[in-house]
Amino acid sequence: MQEIGFPKARRQLEYHADDANGIDIQNTGRFKIQCKAMKKQPNVPEVMKNIQTKRDDIPVVVYKVDRKGTYVAFKYEDALSLMRVLKEA
């Protein structure tokens, strides 16, 4: 996250889990990121339910599946908004 413009991005500390609001990476602006490393793909909608967001926040699930790679999931409307911004760039 630091290399794309979030210099203060940090992993949520384990002992702050109670006040993490479902967010694993701190200091990422509007992006509220939950991370998973699993043998199989996680149930993304269930994971998204655990991410507490405000009005303009974008919940993101980053997940690594054993021997299959790392993936990112957004809600459809958030993905469209991001694609519009990228199209204009």
Backbone hydrogen bonds in HBPLUS format (Angstrom, degrees):
<---DONOR---> <-ACCEPTOR-->    atom                        ^
c    i                          cat <-CA-CA->   ^        H-A-AA   ^      H-
h    n   atom  resd res      DA  || num        DHA   H-A  angle D-A-AA Bond
n    s   type  num  typ     dist DA aas  dist angle  dist       angle   num
A0004-ILE N   A0001-MET O   3.20 MM   3  5.51 153.8  2.27 105.5 113.2     1
A0006-PHE N   A0001-MET O   3.19 MM   5  5.55 147.9  2.30 140.9 140.5     2
A0005-GLY N   A0002-GLN O   3.31 MM   3  5.55 168.1  2.33 112.6 113.2     3
A0009-ALA N   A0006-PHE O   3.06 MM   3  5.44 167.3  2.08 120.8 122.3     4
A0010-ARG N   A0026-GLN O   3.25 MM  16  5.22 150.3  2.34 123.4 130.8     5
A0026-GLN N   A0010-ARG O   2.66 MM  16  5.22 158.2  1.71 168.5 166.6     6
A0012-GLN N   A0024-ASP O   2.54 MM  12  4.93 162.0  1.57 152.2 149.2     7
A0016-HIS N   A0013-LEU O   2.96 MM   3  5.47 161.3  1.99 118.3 124.2     8
A0017-ALA N   A0014-GLU O   3.16 MM   3  5.40 152.4  2.24 117.0 116.6     9
A0019-ASP N   A0016-HIS O   3.03 MM   3  5.68 139.5  2.20 118.0 127.7    10
A0020-ALA N   A0017-ALA O   3.35 MM   3  5.01 169.1  2.36 101.9 103.7    11
A0023-ILE N   A0020-ALA O   3.05 MM   3  5.37 154.9  2.12 110.4 118.2    12
A0052-GLN N   A0021-ASN O   2.89 MM  31  5.25 176.5  1.89 151.8 151.8    13
A0024-ASP N   A0033-ILE O   2.64 MM   9  5.86 161.3  1.68 155.4 162.0    14
A0031-PHE N   A0028-THR O   3.11 MM   3  5.53 144.5  2.24 141.5 136.6    15
A0058-ILE N   A0030-ARG O   2.68 MM  28  5.70 167.1  1.70 144.7 145.6    16
A0032-LYS N   A0058-ILE O   2.91 MM  26  5.95 162.5  1.94 137.7 142.5    17
A0060-VAL N   A0032-LYS O   2.86 MM  28  5.87 158.9  1.91 152.3 148.0    18
A0034-GLN N   A0060-VAL O   2.93 MM  26  6.29 161.4  1.96 161.6 166.5    19
A0062-VAL N   A0034-GLN O   2.91 MM  28  6.27 163.0  1.94 159.4 165.2    20
A0036-LYS N   A0062-VAL O   2.87 MM  26  6.34 145.4  1.99 154.2 162.7    21
A0064-LYS N   A0036-LYS O   2.85 MM  28  6.29 153.4  1.92 146.4 154.1    22
A0038-MET N   A0064-LYS O   2.85 MM  26  6.25 163.9  1.88 174.0 177.5    23
A0066-ASP N   A0038-MET O   2.92 MM  28  6.27 154.6  1.99 153.4 161.6    24
A0044-VAL N   A0042-PRO O   3.01 MM   2  5.53 113.9  2.46 110.1  93.0    25
A0046-GLU N   A0043-ASN O   3.02 MM   3  5.48 121.1  2.38 111.0 125.2    26
A0047-VAL N   A0043-ASN O   3.05 MM   4  6.38 157.7  2.10 153.2 160.3    27
A0048-MET N   A0044-VAL O   2.86 MM   4  6.07 161.4  1.89 159.9 164.9    28
A0049-LYS N   A0045-PRO O   3.17 MM   4  6.40 142.0  2.32 138.8 147.5    29
A0050-ASN N   A0047-VAL O   3.03 MM   3  5.47 143.2  2.17 109.0 119.1    30
A0051-ILE N   A0048-MET O   3.08 MM   3  5.35 155.0  2.14 108.0 115.6    31
A0057-ASP N   A0054-LYS O   3.18 MM   3  5.43 159.4  2.23 114.0 120.4    32
A0061-VAL N   A0073-ALA O   3.03 MM  12  5.11 164.5  2.06 146.4 151.0    33
A0073-ALA N   A0061-VAL O   2.80 MM  12  5.11 151.2  1.88 146.3 155.7    34
A0063-TYR N   A0071-TYR O   2.91 MM   8  5.37 158.9  1.95 143.7 150.8    35
A0071-TYR N   A0063-TYR O   2.78 MM   8  5.37 165.0  1.80 155.5 159.6    36
A0065-VAL N   A0069-GLY O   2.95 MM   4  5.71 164.3  1.97 171.7 168.8    37
A0068-LYS N   A0065-VAL O   2.91 MM   3  5.35 162.0  1.95 143.0 139.5    38
A0078-ASP N   A0075-LYS O   3.07 MM   3  5.32 122.2  2.42 103.8 118.4    39
A0079-ALA N   A0075-LYS O   2.95 MM   4  6.25 155.1  2.01 156.7 164.8    40
A0080-LEU N   A0076-TYR O   2.96 MM   4  6.29 156.9  2.01 154.7 160.8    41
A0081-SER N   A0077-GLU O   3.14 MM   4  6.34 157.8  2.19 139.5 145.0    42
A0082-LEU N   A0078-ASP O   2.99 MM   4  6.24 161.1  2.02 149.6 154.4    43
A0083-MET N   A0079-ALA O   2.89 MM   4  6.11 154.8  1.96 149.2 156.4    44
A0084-ARG N   A0080-LEU O   2.93 MM   4  6.19 151.3  2.02 149.2 156.6    45
A0085-VAL N   A0081-SER O   3.14 MM   4  6.45 158.3  2.18 147.7 152.8    46
A0086-LEU N   A0082-LEU O   2.97 MM   4  6.22 163.2  1.99 150.6 155.3    47
A0087-LYS N   A0083-MET O   2.84 MM   4  5.94 150.1  1.93 145.2 153.4    48
A0088-GLU N   A0084-ARG O   3.22 MM   4  6.43 147.1  2.33 142.8 149.9    49
A0089-ALA N   A0086-LEU O   3.17 MM   3  5.09 138.1  2.35  94.6 106.4    50
